[in-house]
Amino acid sequence: MAHDLKKLGMTTRNIHTGQHPDPATGAVAPPIYQSSTFAFDNCAQGAARFAGEDDGYIYTRMGNPTTARLEEAVSHLEGGYGGIATGSGMAALNTIVFGLLGKGDHVVATSSMYGPSRMVFERDWSRFGVESTFVDTSREDLVIEAMRPSTKLIVVETPANPTIVLTDIAKVAAIAHERGALLAVDNTFASPILQRPIALGADVVYHSMTKFINGHTDVVGGMVIAATEELGTTLRKGFAFLGGCVDPHQAWLALRGFKTLALRVRACQSNAQVVARWLEEQPAVEWVRYPGLESHPQHELSKKQMDGPGALISFEVKGGIEAGAKMLDQVELATLAVSLGGIETLIQHPASMTHAAMPRDSRVQAGITDGLVRVSVGCEDVDDIIADFSSALRL
Ligand code: LCS
């Protein structure tokens, strides 16, 4: 089945990948292998597994049958060699850095990315000799200027959190490869339903699975997908020692959520398009950034690189942060909470929340203004979302 799936549509593939009946019992829903360790038939078999000569399971930090289904499913949609499920999106990013970089290596990354993803380079990986430069990766001239002979990795988040700025993946992949570097893309905001970076030239894709992949605001997890077997093997070796594995029950929940990824993403996206257009017409709103609007500076790139503009919108209420905070305090249907990509509408203020750990100067330079509000549009009836925002803006 897995072989033929590649020829089918995205929704069909999403529903069926990783979902084969359990070979032992025929169970249609996958079993949860809630076991930390797996018995060997004899010493020779145990030794063969440790030597990589036998594919069987050893220990859940290294691999688990429930988790493997999720890894197979996500990497299938991403078009990658194999997935590595991690305990969080941060663990996914750190698995990549831990597996690929060392002292003296340099990273070029998107200046407007999830705050902790940036801060872990500036505050933590720098202590281990990994250097980093953050630039607006939507500008190829700035990416080229930032490259050094020691640059081993470019990390791009597109659409970026929370500015919704897009980076041209194919162009940045070419810049990386011409200079002997690799490209990693955070595909959390788009999900593989809307964007498949490996097909555009990325070497590694990663996710906060906490978001669209799981989609129900009840799991924290991450995923790393390598484009090639060689890279996948290197990353998995590092991952086994870094130790950021996901619990099998969490993996099972994420796999259950994943089955409806295409349905959820398209439903959230169609609401987001309506909400973004409505926001743009409101006199109380200063500006709106959403790739599905003609006013987005990279509207054309979104059509070229993505199969849809997604469900994340950023905007600013006239009157800056005070006016924005007033709106956030007044919403009733939308939930004032960080995170995104669930079936419910979430709204938050990055400068004081998700990106608060970044120094203000870096935030402003990255385009994360004090008044920016980010909304992750959910699957509710769109008229109800608009009614909620309308009354919150009026109060
Ligand atoms: N990458 C992106 C684009 C993210 O938005 C996040 C989390 C991460 C990686 C890290 O994933 P985690 O470890 O949380 O699973 N973004 C969050 C946000 O915008 N609000 O709360 C978390």
Residues whose N, C-alpha, C, O or C-beta is under 5 A from the ligand:
A	BS01	LCS	S88 G89 M90 Y114 N161 D186 T188 S208 M209 T210 G221 V338 S339 T354
